[in-house]
Amino acid sequence: MFSTPTQPSPALSGTLSATVNDVIVPNPPDDTVSCLRFSPAALNPSTYLVAGSWDCQVRCWEIAATGQCAPKAAQTLPCPVLDACWSDDGSKVFIACADGQAKMWDLGSNQLTQIAQHAAAIKAIRWVKAPNYNCVMTGSWDKTLKFWDTRSPNPMLDIALPDKCYAADVLFPMAVVVTAQRSLIVYNLDPQPKEFSKTTDSPLKYQHRCVSIFKDKNKNMPTGYALGSIEGRCAIQYINPTQPKDNFTFKCHRENPNSSQTVQDLYPVNDIACHPVHYTLATVGGDKKYAFWDKDARTKLKGSDAYDQQITCCNSIILVIYSHSLRDTIGLKVTNITLLERNLQFIYIHLMKI
């Protein structure tokens, strides 16, 4: 489905290898990193990085334009952190925990406040900024999706899901939630959260692992979403496709062992992300590689060589690699900063030429 260009896109070219000029980020996590989030545009020109990890901590660093960085604050949680997100003004970080609680970290006061409760682990957390309301959306393994006003202990909306929430994404006014048993639900958040379409099966034949909403190039509004599955395949789905062929699937993160033409090793697509400016896709997988795609031209823009361990997650500006004994993190940031984590003790900031 995708062709390969003779040259990579200029916007995506760059050297990802570490150099002697890499800047070490002090005080990195002691266990696997579950999420890495750069601060929103509201805090420009300052840039902050938040990392949630399985050592039950969330840390925040300030990153200068030169790549120099300094730890600003940290919080210890009672259990592993599975996800995190920023508020739109950058004053707060919302944290999803494995014990079913969600916390709000006020960076100004450095205080933690519980804002949500589920009966099982919270797998996904997203901030919703609407013209007439602000809230936090949480998706849990207790098969519910809840919307919370951070000033109230009770959810403003509680929605039953067909199964455990595995992933979710929000790009106002759209929200997409994917669950176990290949179900997916699209919600319209304007003027209030409501189901946009009935629960449908994934266009993929095997369990999906990740979802990311993409925008229309011309209108700059959310128009569809990308899904990744355990079978080394992604799907591009439009909410209102102009033609049926607009929706399609493509293979990725697969290998032909020993140059075999008939047998393939299939690896899970661990995460998928849509770039907010270039409208391209990034996928990362169990084959220890990442790739960039132009979904409109149906072209593979660039792929990586295999790293030491599989790449576990990504967003539009960062990629994450880890293993139990060696954890690497490599990231792409619009401000030409790359984040690399090489082992259990070090994180590096690497300046890139893009």
N, C-alpha and C positions, 0 to 999 in steps of 0.2 A: 504493500500500500504506500509506503514511503520510499522515495528515491534518495540517493546520497549525492550531494553536490561535490564538485571537484575541489572547491575551496570553502572553508568555514565562513560563516557570517562574520563580518568585521566586528559587529556588536558583541559577539560571543567568543572572539579569539582572545587568547591570553595564556600566560605560563602559570601552571598551578604548582610547580615544584618549589620546595622550600629553598631559601637562600640564607647566607650568613647574615643578611640584613633583616631577617625576621625578628619581630618584636615579641617577646614572651609576655603572655597575659598572666599576671600573678594570681595566685589562689584559685586554681581550677578545681572542678568537682573531683571527688575521690572515687566516683563510680560512674556507670554509664549515663551519658547525657541523653535525656528524653526529648528535650526541645531547646532550641536556640532562637531567640526573637530579638531583632533589632527594633529600636524605638520608632514611633511613627513620625511622619513629616512635621507634626506640630512642634517637635523639639529641635528642628533644624535651627542653626547649623550644628548643634550638639548631637552626638550619636551615642546611644547607650545599647548595651547588650545584656540581655537576661538569659540565663541558662537554668533550666530545671533538670534534675537528675535523680537517679535511683539512690543516692546517698541521703535523700530526704532533705535536700537543700535547694534554695533558689538564690542565685547570685546575680549581682548587677555590676557591670563595669562601664566606665566612660571611655570612649575611644576618640582620640583626636584625629584630625585629618591626616596627620603624619603616620598614623598607625600606633602611636604611643597610647598606652591605656593605663587606667588606674582603677582598682576596686573601689566601689562606692558604698555598697551595702550587701548584706546577706541575711537570709532568714532560714531557720531550721523548722521543718515540718515534722509531724509525727509519723509520716510514712512516705513512700516514694512519690515523686511528682511525675504525672503522666502527660501533662500539657500545660500551656500557659499562653496568655495573650495580653496585649497592652490595651488600655483605654485610648480613645482617639486623641485625647489631649496629652497623653504621655505621663500623666500624674500617678497612674495606678497600674498595677499588674495583677491579673486574675489567674489563679493557680488551681488546677484540677489535681486532686489527690486520690491515691489508691484506696483510702478509707471511706470514700463516698462524700467527702466534704470538698467544698470550693472555698478558697480564701481570697480576700482582697488585700493586696499589699499596697498601702499608701506610702509612696516613696518620699513624700515630704516629711511625714512624721515617723517613718520607718516602723509602722504598726501593722499587724495582721489582724483581719477581722473575718470571721466566718460569714459567708453570704449565701451558701447553698448546702443542701443535704440530700444525698441519694442513699438508697439501700445497698448499693454496690459501688464499685470504683467508677469514677468519672473519667471517661476516655477522651472527651473533647470539650473544650471550652472556647467560646467566642464572644467578643464584645459586639453589641448591636447598637449602632448610632442611627436613629431615625429622626425625622423632623419633629415628631410629636412625643417621642419617648426614647429613653436609653435603658438598656438592660443587658444582662449576661445570659447567654444560652449555654446550657450544659447537657451533654449527651452521655448516658451512663450504661453500664452493663446490667442495670436493673430494668432495662427495656423501657425507659422513659426519657423524654426530652422536656426540659423545663426552662422557663424564662423567668429571670429574677430581677426585681427592682432591688438594688443593693441596700435600700433603706428599710426593706421589709424582710422578716424571717420566712415568709410564706411565698411560694412562687406565684407570679402573676398569671402563669399559664402552665398547665401540666398535660403533656400529650403522651399517650401510650404508643410505643413503637412496636412493630411486629416482632422484634428480637433485640438482642444486645447491640448497642451502638458501637460500631467499629471505627467510624470516622465521620467528620462533619466539616463543613465550610460555610462561611457567611461572607457575602459581598452584597450589601444592601442595594435593592430590596429582596435579594434572593438568599435562601438558605437551602443546603442540600445535606441530608443525613443518610448514611449507608449503614446497614446492619448485617448481622449474621443471616445466613440463608439467602444471600444475594438480593435482599430487598433494598430499595432506595426510595426516598420521599423528598419531594421538592416543596418548599414553603415560600409563600409570599409574605414578607414582613411589613408591607405597607397597606393600610395604615396600622394594622395589628397583625401579629403572626397568625397565619392560617395556611392550611394545606392547599397548595396550588394544584397538585395533581394526585390522583390516587396512587397508593403504593404499587410499584411495579417491580418486576424482576430486572436484574441487571442485564444489559445486552451481552455481558460476558458469561461464559459457561461455568466458570469456577468462582469461588469466593473472592469478593473484592476486598481490598485492603486500604484504599486511599481515595480521596476525592478532592478536586480543586475547581473552583468556579472561574470561568474566563469571561472577558468582556468582548463586546463587538468593537471592531476597529474603528468604525465610522461614528457610532453613537456613544462609545465609551461607557456603555452600560452592560451589566451582566446579561449574557445571552445563552449560556450553556455551561456544561461542566465536563471535566475529564475524569475517568475512572481508571484505576489500576487494579489488577487481580493477581492471584498467586500463580497464575499460569503463564507469566511472561507476556501479557497482552494488555493493551489499553483501549479504552473506548472514548470517542468524542461524541457527546450528545448535546444537541440543541433543544431548547425548550419549545420553540416554534420553528422547526426547520422549514426553509423555503422549498426544499426538495428532499425526498426520502434519503437520497444518497448523501446528503449533508452529514448524516449520522453514520459513523463508520468505526471499525476497530482496526488495530494494527499490532503486529508482533514486536516485542522488544525484550531485552535482557534474556537472550537465548544464546546457546553455543552449540556448535557441532563438534563433539569430542573426537579427537584423533582424525580430523578432516572427514568425518563421516557425512555423507550426503543424505542419509536416510534416518539417522538418529539425532535427536536434539536434546540437550539438557535445558530444561525449563526452570527459570528462577522467578521468584515473586517480585512484583513491582512494589517495593516497600513504601514508596511515596511518589507523589506527582504534584507539580506546582506550576501555576500559570503566571507568567511575568506580567506585571501591571502596566509596563510601558511598551515593550516590544511584542506583546501578545504571543510569545513563544511558550513552549512547555519544557520543563525539566523533569526527567524521571530518574530514579535511583533504584537499584535492585540488589537481589541476592547474588548476582554474578560479580559483585564487587566493582561495578561500573556505574557511571552516570551518563546521560545523553540529553542533548537539547534537540527539540523538534519544532518545525514550523507547521502547525496544524492546518493552516489555510492553504499553503503550497504542498502539503503532505510530503514534506522533505525532512530528512534527518540532517540537522545542521552540524552537529559535532558529537563525538563520543569519546570516552576516556579509555585508557588502558586499565587493566584490573589492578585494584589496590590489594593490600594485605588481607583485608576483611570486608564483608559486605557493607554497603552503604544503607543506612537504616531510615533516614528521613531527610527532607529538604523543604525549602520554601523558595520564594522567588529570588532570595538573595543568599541562601546558605545551604550547604550540603553537609551531612553528618555521616561519619564512618566510625564503627567501633567494633571491638571484640572484647572477650573477657580478659585477655592478657595484653592486648594492644589496641588502643583506640585512637583513630585518626579522624580529624574533622577538617574538611576543606570547604570554604564558603566563597560565594561571589556576592559582592555588594555593589550597589549602583554607584557608590562613591569611590569605586575602584579599590576597595579594601577586601582582602581575602583573609578568612579566619581558618587556621589550621590547628588541630589538636593532635599531637603526635603520640602521646602516651598518657599514663595515668597522672603524670605530674605536670605536664606542660600544655599550654595553648599558645599558638603563635598568631600574630597579625602579620599578614604578608601583603604588601602593596602590589597591585596588578596594573598592567597596561592593557586597556580594553579599547 
